[in-house]
Amino acid sequence: MKIWKIITVLLAVLLLAGCVNGAVSTITITGIDTPDIDDEPDTSANANSGVIVSSVTWSPDHDTFDAGTEYTVKVKVTASAGFSDTVSATVNGKAATKIEINDDRKTGFVSYKFSSTEAAEVIDEIEILDITAPITSASQDKSVTVDTNEGKSVASVDSISWSPNDSTYLMDKAYTVTIKLKLKSNKYEWASSSSSIDAKIGGYTLADNQISKSGDTVTLTYTYPKTKELGRISSMNLGVTAPAVGISPTSTITTNSNMFTGSASWSPSGTFKPDTSYTTTISINAKYGYLFDTTVTAKVNGVEAYVQRISDTQATVSYTFAQIASVSTVDVTVDAPATGAVASTKATYVKTSPSGSANAATITWSPSLIEGEFEAGVEYTSTVTIPIISSSNTAFDKETIVYINGEQAEVISVDANSIKATYIFPKTTFIPNPLDIIKEFYNLMLAFFNPASYAF
């Protein structure tokens, strides 16, 4: 009987010692965020007095919480006073799923399994918007908009690639686009198999073999029809600088078309001369993506020209200009100087051979006129300037002869478009003053009676 009393006393003493040294019998964990899709697992927690949280881990170990998944949090705790033989624990106010106390009674683990996160929305419809079908010479499209049955903000483009990978689309080629997609949130998941996904690219419905699924990536592939030419060249309106005596030919052409380029050559070469037939040959190259019609036509300076179609992308255009005739003679009629008359600055008549080359002339006079009138007894020189009529297809040259009032004039300058000549008229008539005549007659009468008085 005494032995049992002794044992009972010892147990009481031990129990009292446990109470005295502060052994922990209750663990209260708080402050752990409940798992929510796309959130990062909470790695911090709070504990009641006497308990220290050493670490917080999760199972399964995901960077962010997934949909439809049960997550268990495991909190490592320590107690400097140790844990009692019987320990209870709660997490966020709910009984722990599991409590593990190490043999040293100083450390332990408290686990709690949360309810499953919400189930993911299934994505089984995809449409690629804002993608431009291949067009010859255009740049490959590198950005698109992705629409799904859950909206445009659900999926993103992981990559877009084209095959063949040309910087710009070439003509008569079939291009394949491959688009890899990933979901932006764990709230969504792809349909279980690619055959369960309906997809379109730019309005084209994809077949099952054009859709594939690997892990969290869905790949869409579509091959477009071959690229076509940008246009057909059926006619060309070309402009060149027409031959004009004294100027040099140019290779430049003008056109209002952006479908081709060209340059002109001339035969014969060299500075344009009169009485010579000139032919221009224009080499035309279609810009990439454009082709010549088999019946392509052309005009040069508004006149039908000969076209030789060399290939789908090359052609030549030939045109022969009419000869530039030399002006052999120019007959100019002007009002001849007359004492007291007003000097004319324009010719009264101009005639050329061939006819129609010029119809006007301007005149300057030397010496200078006083109030624009001719004086008596002066020899006046006329300088006549005659311009060519540009539409006459004629030109002056050094062989051109100028006549002024029927007399051959001296040509002092000439170019294809203008000629200048001078002619000296006879002195104007001297008309004496009547008072001077009377005075002279009086002197003669005096001289009759007294010859020595007349001054010759």
C-alpha positions in Angstrom: 0.0 0.0 0.0 2.8 2.4 0.8 4.5 1.6 -2.6 1.4 2.8 -4.5 1.2 5.9 -2.5 4.8 6.6 -3.2 4.3 6.1 -7.0 1.2 8.3 -7.0 3.2 11.0 -5.2 6.0 10.8 -7.7 3.6 11.1 -10.6 2.0 14.1 -9.1 5.4 15.6 -8.6 6.3 15.0 -12.2 3.0 16.4 -13.4 3.5 19.5 -11.2 7.0 19.9 -12.6 5.6 19.8 -16.2 3.3 22.6 -15.3 5.9 24.5 -13.6 8.4 24.4 -16.5 5.8 25.6 -19.1 5.5 22.6 -21.5 3.2 23.5 -24.5 0.0 21.5 -24.9 -1.8 23.7 -27.4 -0.6 25.0 -30.8 -2.6 27.7 -32.5 -1.6 28.6 -36.1 -3.2 31.7 -37.7 -2.6 34.0 -40.6 -2.3 31.5 -43.4 -4.1 32.6 -46.6 -6.5 30.0 -48.0 -5.4 28.7 -51.4 -6.9 30.6 -54.3 -6.3 30.0 -58.0 -3.2 31.9 -59.3 -2.2 33.1 -55.9 1.3 32.2 -54.6 1.3 29.9 -51.5 1.6 31.8 -48.2 4.9 31.0 -46.5 4.4 32.9 -43.3 2.2 32.2 -40.3 1.6 33.2 -36.7 1.5 31.0 -33.5 0.4 31.3 -30.0 2.8 32.3 -27.1 5.6 29.9 -26.5 5.4 28.5 -30.1 7.7 29.7 -32.9 6.9 29.1 -36.6 10.1 27.9 -38.3 8.7 27.3 -41.9 5.6 26.9 -43.9 5.5 24.4 -46.9 2.8 23.2 -49.2 1.9 20.0 -50.9 1.7 19.7 -53.9 4.5 22.2 -54.3 3.3 24.7 -57.0 4.5 28.2 -57.7 0.9 29.3 -57.8 -2.2 27.5 -56.8 -3.9 25.4 -59.5 -7.6 24.8 -60.1 -9.4 21.8 -58.7 -6.6 20.8 -56.4 -6.4 20.0 -52.6 -3.5 21.7 -51.0 -2.0 20.7 -47.6 0.0 23.2 -45.6 2.7 21.9 -43.2 3.9 24.3 -40.5 7.1 23.5 -38.6 7.0 24.7 -35.0 9.4 24.8 -32.1 8.9 25.4 -28.4 11.8 26.1 -26.1 9.9 24.8 -23.1 9.0 21.7 -25.0 5.7 20.2 -26.0 3.7 18.2 -23.5 2.8 14.6 -24.0 -0.6 15.5 -25.2 -0.8 18.3 -27.8 -3.7 19.8 -29.7 -3.5 22.1 -32.7 -5.6 24.3 -34.9 -4.9 26.1 -38.2 -6.9 29.2 -39.0 -9.3 28.1 -36.2 -9.9 24.6 -37.6 -8.5 21.4 -36.1 -5.3 20.3 -37.7 -5.3 17.4 -40.0 -2.2 16.0 -38.5 0.2 16.8 -35.6 3.7 15.4 -35.4 6.0 16.0 -32.4 9.6 14.9 -32.6 11.1 12.8 -29.9 13.0 15.7 -28.4 9.6 17.3 -27.6 11.1 20.6 -28.8 10.0 20.5 -32.5 7.0 19.4 -34.4 4.8 19.7 -37.5 1.2 20.8 -37.8 -0.5 20.0 -41.1 -3.9 21.0 -42.5 -5.6 20.0 -45.7 -7.6 22.8 -47.3 -10.7 22.2 -49.5 -10.1 21.9 -53.2 -9.7 25.1 -55.2 -12.4 25.8 -57.7 -12.5 23.7 -60.9 -11.0 25.3 -64.0 -13.1 26.6 -66.9 -12.5 24.4 -70.0 -11.3 26.2 -73.1 -12.5 24.3 -76.2 -13.0 27.2 -78.7 -10.1 29.3 -80.2 -10.2 31.9 -82.9 -7.1 33.8 -84.1 -8.1 37.3 -85.1 -6.2 40.3 -86.7 -4.0 38.0 -88.8 -3.3 39.1 -92.4 -3.2 36.4 -95.0 0.1 36.3 -97.0 0.3 39.0 -99.8 3.2 39.2 -102.2 5.9 41.6 -101.0 4.1 42.2 -97.6 5.9 41.5 -94.3 5.1 38.5 -92.3 2.5 39.0 -89.6 4.1 38.6 -86.1 1.2 39.6 -83.8 -2.4 38.4 -83.5 -5.4 38.6 -81.2 -6.6 35.4 -79.5 -10.3 34.9 -78.8 -11.7 32.0 -76.9 -15.1 30.9 -75.5 -14.0 32.6 -72.3 -13.0 35.9 -73.9 -9.9 37.6 -75.5 -8.0 37.9 -72.2 -7.7 34.1 -71.5 -4.9 32.9 -73.8 -1.7 34.5 -75.0 0.6 33.8 -77.9 3.7 32.0 -77.0 5.2 32.1 -80.5 4.3 32.7 -84.1 6.4 31.3 -86.9 6.1 31.1 -90.7 7.4 28.5 -93.2 9.1 29.4 -95.4 10.6 32.1 -93.2 10.9 35.0 -95.7 11.2 38.5 -94.5 8.5 39.4 -97.0 6.2 37.1 -98.8 7.4 35.9 -102.2 5.0 35.4 -105.2 3.5 32.0 -106.0 4.4 30.4 -102.6 2.3 28.6 -100.0 3.0 29.8 -96.5 2.3 27.9 -93.3 1.7 29.7 -90.0 2.3 28.0 -86.7 0.9 29.6 -83.6 1.6 28.3 -80.1 -0.8 29.3 -77.3 -0.8 29.2 -73.5 -3.4 30.1 -71.0 -2.9 33.2 -68.9 -4.5 31.8 -65.7 -4.8 28.6 -63.8 -8.5 29.3 -63.7 -8.7 27.9 -67.2 -7.6 24.7 -68.8 -7.5 23.4 -72.3 -10.0 20.7 -73.3 -8.7 17.2 -72.5 -7.7 16.5 -76.1 -7.0 18.5 -79.3 -9.9 16.7 -81.0 -12.2 18.4 -78.5 -11.0 21.9 -79.5 -12.6 23.9 -82.3 -10.2 26.4 -83.8 -10.1 29.1 -86.6 -7.3 31.1 -88.0 -8.4 34.3 -89.8 -11.8 32.8 -90.5 -10.5 29.4 -91.7 -11.7 26.4 -89.7 -8.9 24.1 -88.8 -9.0 20.3 -89.1 -8.2 18.0 -86.2 -4.7 17.4 -87.6 -4.0 21.1 -87.6 -4.5 21.3 -83.8 -2.2 19.7 -81.2 -1.9 19.8 -77.5 1.2 19.2 -75.4 1.0 19.9 -71.7 -0.2 23.5 -71.2 0.5 24.5 -74.9 -1.9 24.2 -77.8 -0.4 24.5 -81.3 -2.4 25.7 -84.3 -1.1 25.2 -87.9 -2.6 26.5 -91.1 -1.3 26.6 -94.7 -2.5 29.4 -96.8 -3.1 29.2 -100.6 -0.2 30.3 -102.8 0.4 34.0 -103.0 -0.7 35.7 -106.2 0.6 38.5 -108.3 -0.2 42.0 -107.1 -1.5 43.1 -110.4 -1.3 42.8 -114.2 0.2 45.5 -116.4 -2.1 45.9 -119.4 -1.0 49.4 -120.6 1.7 51.9 -120.0 1.7 55.7 -120.4 5.3 56.8 -120.7 6.8 60.2 -120.9 10.3 61.2 -122.2 11.9 64.5 -123.1 11.4 64.8 -126.8 14.4 65.6 -129.1 15.2 69.3 -129.3 18.2 70.6 -131.2 21.2 71.3 -129.0 20.1 69.3 -125.9 21.4 66.0 -124.8 19.1 62.9 -124.5 18.2 61.7 -121.0 17.4 58.2 -119.8 14.8 59.4 -117.4 11.1 58.5 -118.0 8.0 59.5 -116.3 4.9 57.5 -115.5 2.0 57.6 -113.1 2.2 53.9 -112.4 3.9 52.2 -109.4 3.9 48.8 -111.1 7.1 49.1 -113.1 10.3 51.1 -113.6 12.1 52.0 -116.8 15.0 53.8 -118.5 15.4 55.2 -122.0 18.2 54.9 -124.5 18.5 56.8 -127.8 19.6 56.0 -131.3 21.6 57.7 -132.7 23.3 58.9 -129.5 24.7 62.3 -128.7 23.3 65.8 -128.7 20.2 66.1 -130.7 20.7 67.6 -134.2 18.2 68.8 -136.8 17.2 66.8 -139.9 17.9 63.6 -137.9 15.4 60.8 -137.0 15.7 59.7 -133.3 14.4 56.5 -131.8 14.0 55.9 -128.1 14.0 52.4 -126.7 12.6 52.2 -123.1 13.5 49.1 -121.1 10.7 48.3 -118.6 11.0 46.1 -115.6 7.9 45.1 -113.6 8.2 45.6 -109.9 8.1 42.5 -107.8 4.6 41.0 -107.7 3.5 42.5 -111.0 3.3 40.8 -114.4 2.9 42.0 -118.0 -0.3 41.0 -119.8 0.4 39.1 -123.1 -1.4 42.0 -124.9 0.3 44.9 -123.0 0.2 48.3 -124.9 2.1 51.5 -124.5 2.1 55.2 -125.4 5.1 57.5 -125.5 4.2 61.2 -125.0 0.6 60.3 -125.7 1.3 58.5 -129.0 1.0 54.8 -129.6 4.3 53.0 -129.5 5.7 49.5 -130.3 5.9 47.1 -127.3 8.0 43.9 -127.2 7.0 41.7 -124.3 10.2 39.8 -123.4 8.9 37.9 -120.3 6.3 38.2 -117.6 8.4 40.9 -116.0 10.3 42.5 -118.8 9.4 44.5 -121.9 10.7 47.2 -124.2 8.9 50.1 -125.8 10.2 51.8 -129.0 9.1 55.0 -130.5 10.6 57.1 -133.4 10.2 60.8 -133.3 9.6 62.9 -136.4 12.7 64.7 -137.7 13.5 68.2 -136.5 13.7 70.3 -139.7 16.2 73.1 -140.1 14.9 76.6 -140.8 16.6 77.6 -144.0 15.4 81.3 -144.3 13.7 83.9 -142.2 12.2 87.0 -143.9 11.5 89.8 -141.6 9.7 93.1 -142.5 10.2 96.1 -140.3 9.3 99.8 -140.6 12.4 101.4 -141.9 13.8 104.4 -140.0 12.3 107.7 -141.1 13.1 111.1 -139.7 10.7 112.0 -136.9 8.9 108.7 -137.0 8.4 106.6 -133.9 10.7 103.5 -134.0 8.9 100.2 -134.0 10.0 97.4 -131.5 8.1 94.6 -133.3 8.3 93.3 -136.8 5.3 93.8 -139.0 5.8 90.5 -140.8 7.8 87.3 -140.3 7.9 84.4 -142.8 10.1 81.2 -142.6 11.0 78.3 -144.8 9.7 75.8 -143.9 6.7 77.8 -143.1 5.2 78.1 -139.6 8.6 78.0 -137.8 8.3 81.6 -136.5 5.7 84.3 -136.6 7.1 87.2 -134.5 10.3 89.2 -133.9 11.4 92.0 -131.6 13.6 94.9 -132.6 16.1 97.1 -130.8 17.8 100.2 -132.4 21.2 101.7 -132.2 22.2 104.4 -131.6 19.7 105.1 -128.8 16.6 107.0 -129.7 15.4 110.3 -128.2 11.8 109.9 -127.0 11.5 106.8 -129.2 11.8 108.8 -132.5 14.3 108.6 -135.4 16.4 111.7 -135.9 17.4 113.1 -139.2 20.6 112.2 -141.0 21.4 109.2 -138.7 22.5 105.7 -139.8 20.4 103.3 -137.6 21.2 99.6 -137.0 18.4 97.2 -136.2 18.9 94.1 -134.1 16.1 91.6 -134.7 15.5 88.6 -132.4 13.3 85.8 -133.7 12.0 82.9 -131.5 11.1 79.5 -132.9 7.6 78.2 -132.4 8.1 75.3 -130.0 5.3 73.2 -131.6 6.7 73.6 -135.1 9.2 70.7 -134.8 11.8 72.9 -136.5 15.0 74.5 -135.4 17.4 77.3 -136.3 21.0 76.4 -137.0 24.2 78.1 -138.3 23.0 77.7 -141.9 19.8 79.7 -141.4 19.7 83.0 -143.4 17.9 86.1 -142.2 16.5 88.7 -144.5 15.4 92.1 -143.2 13.3 94.1 -145.6 14.6 91.9 -148.4 18.2 92.4 -147.6 20.4 89.7 -146.1 21.2 90.5 -142.5 24.2 89.6 -140.4 23.4 86.7 -138.0 25.1 87.5 -134.7 23.9 84.6 -132.6 21.8 81.4 -133.1 20.6 78.4 -131.2 17.9 75.9 -131.9 15.2 78.1 -130.4 16.2 81.6 -131.3 18.2 83.6 -133.9 19.4 87.2 -133.8 20.6 89.3 -136.8 21.5 92.9 -137.5 21.0 95.2 -140.4 22.2 98.8 -141.0 19.7 101.1 -142.7 20.7 104.1 -144.8 20.9 107.5 -143.1 17.6 109.1 -142.4 16.6 112.1 -144.7 18.0 115.6 -143.6 15.2 118.2 -143.5 16.6 121.8 -142.9 14.9 124.5 -140.8 12.9 127.0 -143.0 14.4 130.0 -141.1 17.8 128.6 -142.0 16.8 128.5 -145.7 15.7 132.1 -145.7 18.8 133.2 -143.9 21.0 131.3 -146.4 19.1 132.9 -149.4 19.6 136.4 -147.9 23.3 135.7 -147.6 23.5 134.6 -151.2 21.8 137.9 -152.3 24.4 139.9 -150.4 27.1 137.9 -152.0 25.8 138.7 -155.4 26.5 142.4 -154.9 29.5 141.8 -152.6 31.1 138.4 -153.2 33.7 139.0 -150.6 31.0 139.1 -147.9 29.8 135.4 -148.4 31.3 132.9 -146.2 31.4 129.4 -147.8 
